[in-house]
């Protein structure tokens, strides 16, 4: 890894935002495939730390870094022994994407930003229709995968107690409130028929492609696709998730740049310098918004005070105060893999929420560290 005129250059590694991608990333690190830097969400950080795959950054944090990085975000990367194990890059909440062309085509007015669940369902029903050419349009969809929590906010907003680990330190998904929330989401497919028939098993590309091609009117997703949709000239708005019982909620994580374990001190220093650069205002200046990079380098609100975000990412700022950040537990990946098939079976109508959550509670508590 060397520093050139435009900054540090090294080997970085990314992965698709799903369970398969994170598994491949972990395997690549364990096999020593020459990875220097990697990008991952905060909920996966404890597992990588426990596997001794990444370096702590504390001794490389400068006074300027500590003053610039949002304190609560820096705290997120302090796991295990309390050391900071990654450079915070950005904060990634989920939002509701509305394809305004589909709303116009269906003669459905945009709902108020403080919309309720009933208003959301009503809009989704009106936006589910068949075009004159026979093409079917669906009101809503989302990506369901053991590696993501994209749709969880739509049922966790049933009550503040519906959390993987709630404020009482208990497993909050095996409750009457959680059952009601999960059933509401399943009913979008089972009762209201506003989702594509393969909702629950759709690929991420199909969800985004359907939105881009005006086959799906609304989707819930993270900040990243905003730049993709803008580049594709999709007309869209970003809304908070609809409220339930007055509860405002979105889910999300902190995006990180981690440094792979490195025995060579000079290479480790260079990797740390690159990690700092890739999470700073400097990279924003080097990769500004333009015709080819519509939002610049940043695909979400930055983790540093000095980073200035632009449209359409600014539309996510109002949801940040209501964001639940996935808990930092070593076995989070095992927990999401455990809950995933049960969540799918609820969506497919093969099981009821109470049965599904009661079935997994004991194992879930083990993974979450709940006694």
Helices and strands as residue ranges (DSSP letters): E 2-4, E 7-9, E 12-13, H 19-30, E 37-41, H 42-50, G 58-60, H 63-68, H 71-76, E 78-79, E 83-84, E 87-93, E 95-99, H 100-105, H 117-126, E 129-130, E 136-142, H 153-156, H 176-190, H 204-212, E 216-221, H 225-231, E 236-239, E 250-259, H 265-278, H 281-286, E 301-302, G 313-322, E 323-325, H 332-347, H 353-368
